[in-house]
């Protein structure tokens, strides 16, 4: 099982969009992630991410219209 810190939004048993960092470390792309069981601080990843993937957990709703973002 794979767990990450609980994102700013998203409930157990739902699918959310998260930004996953690309290998260059300066770009992130939106991916659909299915969430499983949750606790106060962590949530299970059912699908959409793999071990070692890094994601942005803060609120990214300001960028809902974008598939990729560049990080500074």
PDB file as gemmi writes it, atoms N, CA and C in Angstrom:
CRYST1    1.000    1.000    1.000  90.00  90.00  90.00 P 1                      
ATOM      1  N   UNK A   1       0.833  -1.187   0.000  1.00  0.00           N  
ATOM      2  CA  UNK A   1       0.000   0.000   0.000  1.00  0.00           C  
ATOM      3  C   UNK A   1       0.873   1.244   0.000  1.00  0.00           C  
ATOM      4  N   UNK A   2       0.387   2.270  -0.628  1.00  0.00           N  
ATOM      5  CA  UNK A   2       1.117   3.525  -0.758  1.00  0.00           C  
ATOM      6  C   UNK A   2       0.322   4.622  -0.071  1.00  0.00           C  
ATOM      7  N   UNK A   3       1.008   5.412   0.750  1.00  0.00           N  
ATOM      8  CA  UNK A   3       0.376   6.516   1.474  1.00  0.00           C  
ATOM      9  C   UNK A   3       1.151   7.799   1.229  1.00  0.00           C  
ATOM     10  N   UNK A   4       0.429   8.915   1.231  1.00  0.00           N  
ATOM     11  CA  UNK A   4       1.053  10.245   1.167  1.00  0.00           C  
ATOM     12  C   UNK A   4       0.398  11.110   2.235  1.00  0.00           C  
ATOM     13  N   UNK A   5       0.990  12.275   2.464  1.00  0.00           N  
ATOM     14  CA  UNK A   5       0.347  13.239   3.342  1.00  0.00           C  
ATOM     15  C   UNK A   5      -1.008  13.604   2.775  1.00  0.00           C  
ATOM     16  N   UNK A   6      -1.916  13.909   3.649  1.00  0.00           N  
ATOM     17  CA  UNK A   6      -3.280  14.213   3.201  1.00  0.00           C  
ATOM     18  C   UNK A   6      -3.297  15.546   2.448  1.00  0.00           C  
ATOM     19  N   UNK A   7      -3.830  15.552   1.212  1.00  0.00           N  
ATOM     20  CA  UNK A   7      -3.871  16.802   0.438  1.00  0.00           C  
ATOM     21  C   UNK A   7      -4.851  17.809   1.043  1.00  0.00           C  
ATOM     22  N   UNK A   8      -4.758  19.042   0.586  1.00  0.00           N  
ATOM     23  CA  UNK A   8      -5.613  20.119   1.095  1.00  0.00           C  
ATOM     24  C   UNK A   8      -7.081  19.827   0.831  1.00  0.00           C  
ATOM     25  N   UNK A   9      -7.372  19.026  -0.139  1.00  0.00           N  
ATOM     26  CA  UNK A   9      -8.743  18.668  -0.487  1.00  0.00           C  
ATOM     27  C   UNK A   9      -8.757  17.183  -0.837  1.00  0.00           C  
ATOM     28  N   UNK A  10      -9.909  16.583  -0.835  1.00  0.00           N  
ATOM     29  CA  UNK A  10     -10.020  15.171  -1.205  1.00  0.00           C  
ATOM     30  C   UNK A  10     -10.421  14.318  -0.016  1.00  0.00           C  
ATOM     31  N   UNK A  11     -11.373  13.465  -0.246  1.00  0.00           N  
ATOM     32  CA  UNK A  11     -11.886  12.573   0.778  1.00  0.00           C  
ATOM     33  C   UNK A  11     -11.611  11.131   0.377  1.00  0.00           C  
ATOM     34  N   UNK A  12     -11.621  10.255   1.357  1.00  0.00           N  
ATOM     35  CA  UNK A  12     -11.437   8.830   1.102  1.00  0.00           C  
ATOM     36  C   UNK A  12     -12.460   8.350   0.082  1.00  0.00           C  
ATOM     37  N   UNK A  13     -12.001   7.510  -0.853  1.00  0.00           N  
ATOM     38  CA  UNK A  13     -12.905   6.935  -1.839  1.00  0.00           C  
ATOM     39  C   UNK A  13     -13.239   7.826  -3.016  1.00  0.00           C  
ATOM     40  N   UNK A  14     -12.503   8.913  -3.196  1.00  0.00           N  
ATOM     41  CA  UNK A  14     -12.759   9.816  -4.320  1.00  0.00           C  
ATOM     42  C   UNK A  14     -11.543   9.860  -5.242  1.00  0.00           C  
ATOM     43  N   UNK A  15     -11.714  10.475  -6.400  1.00  0.00           N  
ATOM     44  CA  UNK A  15     -10.605  10.720  -7.324  1.00  0.00           C  
ATOM     45  C   UNK A  15     -10.377  12.220  -7.386  1.00  0.00           C  
ATOM     46  N   UNK A  16      -9.122  12.628  -7.222  1.00  0.00           N  
ATOM     47  CA  UNK A  16      -8.754  14.044  -7.252  1.00  0.00           C  
ATOM     48  C   UNK A  16      -7.618  14.240  -8.247  1.00  0.00           C  
ATOM     49  N   UNK A  17      -7.395  15.484  -8.630  1.00  0.00           N  
ATOM     50  CA  UNK A  17      -6.249  15.836  -9.467  1.00  0.00           C  
ATOM     51  C   UNK A  17      -5.177  16.436  -8.580  1.00  0.00           C  
ATOM     52  N   UNK A  18      -3.971  15.892  -8.692  1.00  0.00           N  
ATOM     53  CA  UNK A  18      -2.817  16.422  -7.973  1.00  0.00           C  
ATOM     54  C   UNK A  18      -1.729  16.734  -8.980  1.00  0.00           C  
ATOM     55  N   UNK A  19      -0.840  17.657  -8.636  1.00  0.00           N  
ATOM     56  CA  UNK A  19       0.316  17.930  -9.468  1.00  0.00           C  
ATOM     57  C   UNK A  19       1.476  17.075  -8.999  1.00  0.00           C  
ATOM     58  N   UNK A  20       2.023  16.264  -9.938  1.00  0.00           N  
ATOM     59  CA  UNK A  20       3.181  15.399  -9.669  1.00  0.00           C  
ATOM     60  C   UNK A  20       4.417  16.045 -10.271  1.00  0.00           C  
ATOM     61  N   UNK A  21       5.488  16.161  -9.479  1.00  0.00           N  
ATOM     62  CA  UNK A  21       6.725  16.742  -9.969  1.00  0.00           C  
ATOM     63  C   UNK A  21       7.353  15.844 -11.017  1.00  0.00           C  
ATOM     64  N   UNK A  22       7.856  16.470 -12.082  1.00  0.00           N  
ATOM     65  CA  UNK A  22       8.569  15.742 -13.121  1.00  0.00           C  
ATOM     66  C   UNK A  22      10.036  15.623 -12.743  1.00  0.00           C  
ATOM     67  N   UNK A  23      10.771  14.818 -13.497  1.00  0.00           N  
ATOM     68  CA  UNK A  23      12.178  14.551 -13.181  1.00  0.00           C  
ATOM     69  C   UNK A  23      13.043  15.806 -13.152  1.00  0.00           C  
ATOM     70  N   UNK A  24      12.676  16.831 -13.929  1.00  0.00           N  
ATOM     71  CA  UNK A  24      13.497  18.043 -13.962  1.00  0.00           C  
ATOM     72  C   UNK A  24      13.388  18.848 -12.667  1.00  0.00           C  
ATOM     73  N   UNK A  25      12.394  18.536 -11.819  1.00  0.00           N  
ATOM     74  CA  UNK A  25      12.232  19.221 -10.542  1.00  0.00           C  
ATOM     75  C   UNK A  25      11.701  20.632 -10.647  1.00  0.00           C  
ATOM     76  N   UNK A  26      11.482  21.107 -11.873  1.00  0.00           N  
ATOM     77  CA  UNK A  26      11.023  22.475 -12.081  1.00  0.00           C  
ATOM     78  C   UNK A  26       9.629  22.534 -12.697  1.00  0.00           C  
ATOM     79  N   UNK A  27       9.076  21.369 -13.018  1.00  0.00           N  
ATOM     80  CA  UNK A  27       7.771  21.297 -13.659  1.00  0.00           C  
ATOM     81  C   UNK A  27       6.924  20.250 -12.946  1.00  0.00           C  
ATOM     82  N   UNK A  28       5.628  20.511 -12.891  1.00  0.00           N  
ATOM     83  CA  UNK A  28       4.700  19.526 -12.324  1.00  0.00           C  
ATOM     84  C   UNK A  28       3.538  19.355 -13.284  1.00  0.00           C  
ATOM     85  N   UNK A  29       3.052  18.106 -13.426  1.00  0.00           N  
ATOM     86  CA  UNK A  29       1.925  17.828 -14.306  1.00  0.00           C  
ATOM     87  C   UNK A  29       0.761  17.287 -13.493  1.00  0.00           C  
ATOM     88  N   UNK A  30      -0.440  17.595 -13.953  1.00  0.00           N  
ATOM     89  CA  UNK A  30      -1.655  17.162 -13.267  1.00  0.00           C  
ATOM     90  C   UNK A  30      -1.905  15.682 -13.568  1.00  0.00           C  
ATOM     91  N   UNK A  31      -2.188  14.910 -12.516  1.00  0.00           N  
ATOM     92  CA  UNK A  31      -2.545  13.504 -12.662  1.00  0.00           C  
ATOM     93  C   UNK A  31      -3.784  13.222 -11.814  1.00  0.00           C  
ATOM     94  N   UNK A  32      -4.615  12.302 -12.289  1.00  0.00           N  
ATOM     95  CA  UNK A  32      -5.783  11.878 -11.523  1.00  0.00           C  
ATOM     96  C   UNK A  32      -5.351  10.782 -10.555  1.00  0.00           C  
ATOM     97  N   UNK A  33      -5.719  10.950  -9.294  1.00  0.00           N  
ATOM     98  CA  UNK A  33      -5.311  10.044  -8.236  1.00  0.00           C  
ATOM     99  C   UNK A  33      -6.550   9.563  -7.494  1.00  0.00           C  
ATOM    100  N   UNK A  34      -6.687   8.245  -7.361  1.00  0.00           N  
ATOM    101  CA  UNK A  34      -7.797   7.670  -6.612  1.00  0.00           C  
ATOM    102  C   UNK A  34      -7.347   7.454  -5.173  1.00  0.00           C  
ATOM    103  N   UNK A  35      -8.121   7.995  -4.244  1.00  0.00           N  
ATOM    104  CA  UNK A  35      -7.787   7.938  -2.826  1.00  0.00           C  
ATOM    105  C   UNK A  35      -8.540   6.810  -2.140  1.00  0.00           C  
ATOM    106  N   UNK A  36      -7.885   6.212  -1.144  1.00  0.00           N  
ATOM    107  CA  UNK A  36      -8.501   5.141  -0.369  1.00  0.00           C  
ATOM    108  C   UNK A  36      -8.712   5.573   1.062  1.00  0.00           C  
ATOM    109  N   UNK A  37      -8.344   4.713   1.981  1.00  0.00           N  
ATOM    110  CA  UNK A  37      -8.525   4.975   3.408  1.00  0.00           C  
ATOM    111  C   UNK A  37      -7.713   6.180   3.841  1.00  0.00           C  
ATOM    112  N   UNK A  38      -8.231   6.918   4.832  1.00  0.00           N  
ATOM    113  CA  UNK A  38      -7.513   8.107   5.281  1.00  0.00           C  
ATOM    114  C   UNK A  38      -7.450   8.162   6.800  1.00  0.00           C  
ATOM    115  N   UNK A  39      -6.464   8.907   7.262  1.00  0.00           N  
ATOM    116  CA  UNK A  39      -6.347   9.244   8.675  1.00  0.00           C  
ATOM    117  C   UNK A  39      -6.257  10.760   8.754  1.00  0.00           C  
ATOM    118  N   UNK A  40      -5.949  11.285   9.905  1.00  0.00           N  
ATOM    119  CA  UNK A  40      -5.856  12.730  10.062  1.00  0.00           C  
ATOM    120  C   UNK A  40      -4.756  13.315   9.179  1.00  0.00           C  
ATOM    121  N   UNK A  41      -3.609  12.630   9.079  1.00  0.00           N  
ATOM    122  CA  UNK A  41      -2.450  13.184   8.384  1.00  0.00           C  
ATOM    123  C   UNK A  41      -2.092  12.509   7.065  1.00  0.00           C  
ATOM    124  N   UNK A  42      -2.576  11.298   6.821  1.00  0.00           N  
ATOM    125  CA  UNK A  42      -2.190  10.568   5.613  1.00  0.00           C  
ATOM    126  C   UNK A  42      -3.419  10.014   4.910  1.00  0.00           C  
ATOM    127  N   UNK A  43      -3.216   9.655   3.630  1.00  0.00           N  
ATOM    128  CA  UNK A  43      -4.293   9.039   2.858  1.00  0.00           C  
ATOM    129  C   UNK A  43      -3.688   7.994   1.928  1.00  0.00           C  
ATOM    130  N   UNK A  44      -4.393   6.890   1.732  1.00  0.00           N  
ATOM    131  CA  UNK A  44      -3.936   5.801   0.883  1.00  0.00           C  
ATOM    132  C   UNK A  44      -4.120   6.174  -0.589  1.00  0.00           C  
ATOM    133  N   UNK A  45      -3.147   5.811  -1.411  1.00  0.00           N  
ATOM    134  CA  UNK A  45      -3.234   6.006  -2.859  1.00  0.00           C  
ATOM    135  C   UNK A  45      -3.612   4.671  -3.483  1.00  0.00           C  
ATOM    136  N   UNK A  46      -4.789   4.614  -4.091  1.00  0.00           N  
ATOM    137  CA  UNK A  46      -5.265   3.390  -4.734  1.00  0.00           C  
ATOM    138  C   UNK A  46      -4.693   3.292  -6.146  1.00  0.00           C  
ATOM    139  N   UNK A  47      -4.687   4.425  -6.880  1.00  0.00           N  
ATOM    140  CA  UNK A  47      -4.117   4.441  -8.229  1.00  0.00           C  
ATOM    141  C   UNK A  47      -3.740   5.868  -8.606  1.00  0.00           C  
ATOM    142  N   UNK A  48      -2.849   5.961  -9.603  1.00  0.00           N  
ATOM    143  CA  UNK A  48      -2.463   7.268 -10.125  1.00  0.00           C  
ATOM    144  C   UNK A  48      -1.067   7.713  -9.756  1.00  0.00           C  
ATOM    145  N   UNK A  49      -0.506   7.158  -8.690  1.00  0.00           N  
ATOM    146  CA  UNK A  49       0.852   7.490  -8.260  1.00  0.00           C  
ATOM    147  C   UNK A  49       1.627   6.211  -7.993  1.00  0.00           C  
ATOM    148  N   UNK A  50       2.949   6.331  -8.078  1.00  0.00           N  
ATOM    149  CA  UNK A  50       3.820   5.215  -7.759  1.00  0.00           C  
ATOM    150  C   UNK A  50       4.773   5.582  -6.646  1.00  0.00           C  
ATOM    151  N   UNK A  51       5.435   4.587  -6.119  1.00  0.00           N  
ATOM    152  CA  UNK A  51       6.413   4.819  -5.056  1.00  0.00           C  
ATOM    153  C   UNK A  51       7.494   5.769  -5.560  1.00  0.00           C  
ATOM    154  N   UNK A  52       7.814   6.767  -4.763  1.00  0.00           N  
ATOM    155  CA  UNK A  52       8.835   7.744  -5.126  1.00  0.00           C  
ATOM    156  C   UNK A  52       8.292   8.987  -5.817  1.00  0.00           C  
ATOM    157  N   UNK A  53       7.045   8.955  -6.276  1.00  0.00           N  
ATOM    158  CA  UNK A  53       6.451  10.152  -6.883  1.00  0.00           C  
ATOM    159  C   UNK A  53       6.318  11.244  -5.823  1.00  0.00           C  
ATOM    160  N   UNK A  54       6.593  12.473  -6.229  1.00  0.00           N  
ATOM    161  CA  UNK A  54       6.431  13.623  -5.349  1.00  0.00           C  
ATOM    162  C   UNK A  54       5.274  14.461  -5.868  1.00  0.00           C  
ATOM    163  N   UNK A  55       4.368  14.852  -4.963  1.00  0.00           N  
ATOM    164  CA  UNK A  55       3.187  15.619  -5.356  1.00  0.00           C  
ATOM    165  C   UNK A  55       3.058  16.872  -4.516  1.00  0.00           C  
ATOM    166  N   UNK A  56       2.321  17.834  -5.056  1.00  0.00           N  
ATOM    167  CA  UNK A  56       2.012  19.066  -4.331  1.00  0.00           C  
ATOM    168  C   UNK A  56       0.723  18.820  -3.560  1.00  0.00           C  
ATOM    169  N   UNK A  57       0.771  18.945  -2.238  1.00  0.00           N  
ATOM    170  CA  UNK A  57      -0.385  18.660  -1.398  1.00  0.00           C  
ATOM    171  C   UNK A  57      -1.175  19.914  -1.022  1.00  0.00           C  
ATOM    172  N   UNK A  58      -0.605  21.082  -1.239  1.00  0.00           N  
ATOM    173  CA  UNK A  58      -1.307  22.321  -0.890  1.00  0.00           C  
ATOM    174  C   UNK A  58      -2.400  22.617  -1.925  1.00  0.00           C  
ATOM    175  N   UNK A  59      -3.226  23.582  -1.632  1.00  0.00           N  
ATOM    176  CA  UNK A  59      -4.342  23.955  -2.504  1.00  0.00           C  
ATOM    177  C   UNK A  59      -3.804  24.527  -3.815  1.00  0.00           C  
ATOM    178  N   UNK A  60      -4.110  23.868  -4.916  1.00  0.00           N  
ATOM    179  CA  UNK A  60      -3.672  24.335  -6.237  1.00  0.00           C  
ATOM    180  C   UNK A  60      -4.863  24.743  -7.108  1.00  0.00           C  
ATOM    181  N   UNK A  61      -5.981  25.061  -6.487  1.00  0.00           N  
ATOM    182  CA  UNK A  61      -7.191  25.391  -7.243  1.00  0.00           C  
ATOM    183  C   UNK A  61      -7.009  26.618  -8.140  1.00  0.00           C  
ATOM    184  N   UNK A  62      -6.053  27.475  -7.832  1.00  0.00           N  
ATOM    185  CA  UNK A  62      -5.792  28.640  -8.681  1.00  0.00           C  
ATOM    186  C   UNK A  62      -5.292  28.219 -10.070  1.00  0.00           C  
ATOM    187  N   UNK A  63      -4.825  26.997 -10.203  1.00  0.00           N  
ATOM    188  CA  UNK A  63      -4.285  26.502 -11.466  1.00  0.00           C  
ATOM    189  C   UNK A  63      -5.143  25.392 -12.058  1.00  0.00           C  
ATOM    190  N   UNK A  64      -6.447  25.380 -11.765  1.00  0.00           N  
ATOM    191  CA  UNK A  64      -7.343  24.334 -12.261  1.00  0.00           C  
ATOM    192  C   UNK A  64      -7.386  24.240 -13.781  1.00  0.00           C  
ATOM    193  N   UNK A  65      -7.101  25.322 -14.481  1.00  0.00           N  
ATOM    194  CA  UNK A  65      -7.179  25.315 -15.944  1.00  0.00           C  
ATOM    195  C   UNK A  65      -5.893  24.835 -16.612  1.00  0.00           C  
ATOM    196  N   UNK A  66      -4.885  24.456 -15.833  1.00  0.00           N  
ATOM    197  CA  UNK A  66      -3.579  24.097 -16.384  1.00  0.00           C  
ATOM    198  C   UNK A  66      -3.257  22.625 -16.156  1.00  0.00           C  
ATOM    199  N   UNK A  67      -2.665  21.978 -17.180  1.00  0.00           N  
ATOM    200  CA  UNK A  67      -2.213  20.588 -17.061  1.00  0.00           C  
ATOM    201  C   UNK A  67      -0.782  20.515 -16.522  1.00  0.00           C  
ATOM    202  N   UNK A  68       0.023  21.547 -16.784  1.00  0.00           N  
ATOM    203  CA  UNK A  68       1.397  21.605 -16.290  1.00  0.00           C  
ATOM    204  C   UNK A  68       1.661  22.975 -15.705  1.00  0.00           C  
ATOM    205  N   UNK A  69       2.492  23.006 -14.667  1.00  0.00           N  
ATOM    206  CA  UNK A  69       2.917  24.270 -14.089  1.00  0.00           C  
ATOM    207  C   UNK A  69       4.430  24.237 -13.917  1.00  0.00           C  
ATOM    208  N   UNK A  70       5.034  25.424 -13.941  1.00  0.00           N  
ATOM    209  CA  UNK A  70       6.479  25.548 -13.718  1.00  0.00           C  
ATOM    210  C   UNK A  70       6.689  26.076 -12.305  1.00  0.00           C  
ATOM    211  N   UNK A  71       7.620  25.480 -11.582  1.00  0.00           N  
ATOM    212  CA  UNK A  71       7.909  25.864 -10.215  1.00  0.00           C  
ATOM    213  C   UNK A  71       9.111  26.784 -10.163  1.00  0.00           C  
ATOM    214  N   UNK A  72       9.067  27.754  -9.269  1.00  0.00           N  
ATOM    215  CA  UNK A  72      10.200  28.680  -9.089  1.00  0.00           C  
ATOM    216  C   UNK A  72      10.935  28.334  -7.817  1.00  0.00           C  
TER     217      UNK A  72                                                      
END                                                                             
